[in-house]
Amino acid sequence: MSGEAPPKGESDLKLNLTITGMTCATCAKTVEKALMKLPQVKFASVNLATNTAFIVLKEPVSLSEVAKAVNRVGYGVSERPPEEEEIKRHKDVKKRFLLGLTFTAPLMFFMILRMCGVHIPYFTVLEAVLGLFVILVAGFSTLKGAFIAVSHLHANMDTLISLGSIVSVLTSFLKIAGLPIESFGTVGAMIITLHLAGRYIESSLRDKAVKEVKALLALRPREAKAIIGNEEVTVPVSALKKNMVVIVKPGERIPADGRIVDGTGSIDESMITGESTPVHREVGDSVIGGTINLNGKLLIIVEKEAEDSMIASMVKLMEEVQGTRIPIQKIADRITNYFVPVVVILAILSFFFWYFKFYSLQGFLARFKNYFPWILDTNSRISFALFASTSTIVIACPCAVGLAIPMALLRGAILSSGKGILIKNAEVIQTVLEVKFALFDKTGTLTLGKPVVVYHNLQDEDLSRVVAVEKLSTHPLGFAIASLSKMGEAKVEDFIEKAGEGVEATVDGVRYSVGKPEKPELYREHFLLGRSVVEVKKDGNAVGYFVVEDALREDSQEAVRSLWDRGITPVLVTGDNKHIAEIVARKLNISYVHGEVTPKGKVDWVHYYKVLGGKVLMVGDGINDGPALKAADISVTISQGSDLAIENADVVIVKGGISKLVDLLDLSGIIFRKIKQNLLWAFCYNVVAIPLAVLGLVNPIIAEIAMSISSISVILNSLRLK
């Protein structure tokens, strides 16, 4: 179904397209249906706010075939990126608005003089000719949009505007032909011009709404200083390849995602994490392209090319989240499907109602003229019938409903990315508010996933030699010991690594054994705290030991407390030893603990908590977490996690720990409230405005202004998201 989120965790082909010619929610829905009819398409979603389409494919399909499907329903696919297409569209709307204003302004001036009692010779002819010119020339794109819609047996906003303006100008020609009716030719020109003015303002606001997405791409420097053949060469960033080494001097932006191989510095990562405090980075640390090196010269080895960089991923994910739907949007979609036909029927009924009941309702109109001075003052029933039906057509536009959700989601995606949270599936924004259980993996999620030495009692000489030995180890505990000191350059001979036992080697003629303690009971106090102990023997005699611990993330404790406060029950589900799992759970005040759980067991626990009621959120970062992430209602992973975990996750925490879940909850609540405000305004506007127009209490000009304000107010309200 096109109204649902795409399936998670499948290796699908994805396309992001720029769609041209759309003007309202009905247009977007029409394009979406056309794309879903392609046999290769599994999921399609069209975003009116950004004029883009997001497609998930079952199998590859050519761009020309996709374009033909869109063309068949009267719209286009542009090869320009969305921002370029929006600039072109913005300029075109501005030009047409100024053209319409040039000819409509004199008509309005003459109409005001005429209302003041000044006789304007041939005014009806003038407004007929100039009104028709404004509609055909300045309003050509609107007429084209209406024709495309009608020729494909559907109606959109352009249909309503075109119909209202044509009927208005037609009254001038009918009066010239001798019919006893009022002339609304000037109103027809004003409808088109005001419509173009609204489009121009709306386009300007949309541009403001997406400028922060464009700014992400602008963060990447255009050039980099790469070391090629022992020489420093300036190359375009797009030419950087994996494993190339680049030089970044103080004050410069890092050109690509990579790892520091020489130097230290403070890095401004606020564009990723939202945190203004610079972070210290040294040899071995990862850095992100687009962040700023504040001090110290760095040599960085490139690990990701431009198209795979963190910034490119953020932009891509934000495009995708705008293409997914949240449950509340299904209601809006059902309403807009029937909206335009219902409005046209109401306009026709309004015409016949006033044509046959005009004289009997003169008293009704007289009472309201004191409150609505713009009510048409005429004795012609056909004039008033046209007045009421035209107002009904013009005032009713589903555009505000179509923009209500995507504009809020777009702004929300920008805000969340600034907090270091990438939302891949927009449905999360609504469903996360229904979460009752949050299941956590331990290693790399609640803990850092990087064991560190918290204590040792070795002499410097022995420490240096043991570090040299452990530098050859592939065990995580060996990595922790190897990173303990910059010493360890001694010559290592006869190195042996025994799985589950430890390592042995000869250093400077001395045989060292580093591994499991021979008498574990001597280190019981450390084991009770959930720590690991690595014992060191020198020529067969114990000379000391290391205490290694996978430390908790700094924010884990506060995050768990915040989840309890929000009525969400945290649960620890880990493949680690039960004893260690229980120790970690006690430290974090987690009441429900499941240790030594297999990947299948994690899926079973997800289903178990689902049965208890409410939505289940799963947080994990390992390959073994992939199935559970896919089974959960909402899945969250850390960006340092496995590719499988990231692929199956709805949300990726770019920087930081699980405290970002609290930010996600706060942001989702704010965004969802804004969506409800937008929809409430859009629906209430139509509920109030349409009956007034049907009753003949709204002038077509007032109707057009109100319609434009409705759409603009939805965009402005979305931009107020903080």
TAVEN-V480853 format. One record per helix or strand of 2 or more residues. SS is the DSSP state (alpha for helix, beta for strand). FROM is the first residue (numbers start at 0). TO is the last residue. If there is no record, write none. Layout:
ss: [SS;SS]
from: [FROM;FROM]
to: [TO;TO]
//
This chain:
ss: [beta;alpha;beta;beta;alpha;beta;alpha;alpha;alpha;alpha;alpha;beta;beta;alpha;beta;beta;beta;alpha;beta;beta;beta;beta;alpha;alpha;alpha;alpha;alpha;alpha;beta;alpha;beta;alpha;beta;alpha;alpha;beta;beta;beta;alpha;beta;beta;alpha;beta;alpha;beta;alpha;beta;alpha;beta;alpha;beta;alpha;alpha]
from: [12;24;40;51;62;75;81;122;139;156;184;222;230;236;244;257;264;269;278;285;291;297;305;309;326;358;380;398;420;427;434;441;451;459;475;491;501;509;519;531;540;555;568;577;591;598;614;622;633;642;650;658;699]
to: [19;35;46;56;71;77;114;137;150;175;217;227;235;238;247;261;267;272;280;286;294;301;307;322;356;367;394;417;422;433;439;445;455;469;481;497;506;514;527;537;548;564;572;587;593;610;618;630;637;647;652;693;718]
//
